[in-house]
Amino acid sequence: MPFYLGIDGGGTKTTCAIGDDTRLLATATAGPSNIVRVGERQARASLDEGVRKACDAAGITLTQVERACVGGSGAARPEIAGLIRTALAEILTAPVEVVGDMEIALDAAFDGGPGVIVIAGTGSIGYGRNQQGHTARAGGWGFAVGDEGSAHWIGRTAVRAVLHAADRKGPDTATRVEFERSPFVAGLMKAWGVASLLDLARAANSIPPPDFAKLFPVLSGSNDDLALRVLSQAGMELAQIAEVVTSRLFPLEESVPVRVAMTGGVFGHAPRVREAFYNELCRLDPRVDISPQLVKPVEGALRLARRGAAKVAG
């Protein structure tokens, strides 16, 4: 019986799935394997750990894997794809296909059919395919100039909003002190290990840049008005990314429903982002049919591994 391996290599974690021709047999997770963000050494270690754990959970050996597919942010770039293949060739004898994270997510959502997927994790991007097989993307330009609505963007926007709010309260006032001690602001400072707003600003401007995505859990678990406004803004930014893709692939004069799906930790852990995304995208494009179920991209990687093996056999 042939076995296939799908890998979703993210900036926060790596998910590996083992399946046969029809079934998902086991999944396992390891650390991040996005080479651009964590470097080749960390990526290699995470891929090795995740693949071995998935094979152990499925009760198979590494040599029983017939084909593998890896999806990750930036992974389709030739130089990155080459590094990933080299890393996996040290433990696998099977052919390895490397594609972008948006490709495995789209396949997981629509199984080769038309639709639009929006990814909001450490970074963000929108990607879609129409009935004719044409594809389009929007966003995904990186944390320095883009990735609107991502965990990194949310953290950076939150720091900016907090500092601007502090400016309005003025220095050395009771309201300023109360503001700094509020659970939300204190949570941001604790996440970065700083003790004051001045230190928060210094950390935000340090080189290399700090991990803004590390602040996202503080916002997703807060009912603070400022946090909720940032999360709502993130959802609206993601809706605008989605609308760019829907308008390019599905012209507005066409009245057919446009299927849209979501994936990523931001959508998964922040209901306010999902709500704002849904409302804003429905306003921008009333044709959309948004699935409430979050997509698991690793399932798309597993499907692509199966299809790749079938093409070779055929």
Secondary structure, DSSP 8 states (H G I E B T S, - for coil): --EEEEEEE-SS-EEEEEE-SS-EEEEEEES---HHHHHHHHHHHHHHHHHHHHHHHHT--GGGEEEEEEEETTTTSHHHHHHHHHHHHTT--S-EEEEEHHHHHHHHHHTTSSEEEEEESSSEEEEEE-TTS-EEEEE---TTT--TTSHHHHHHHHHHHHHHHHHHH-SS-HHHHHHHHSHHHHHHHHHHT-SSHHHHHHHHT-SS---GGGGHHHHHT---HHHHHHHHHHHHHHHHHHHHHHHHHS-TT--S-EEEEEESHHHHH-HHHHHHHHHHHHHH-TTEEE-SS---HHHHHHHHHHHHHHHHH-
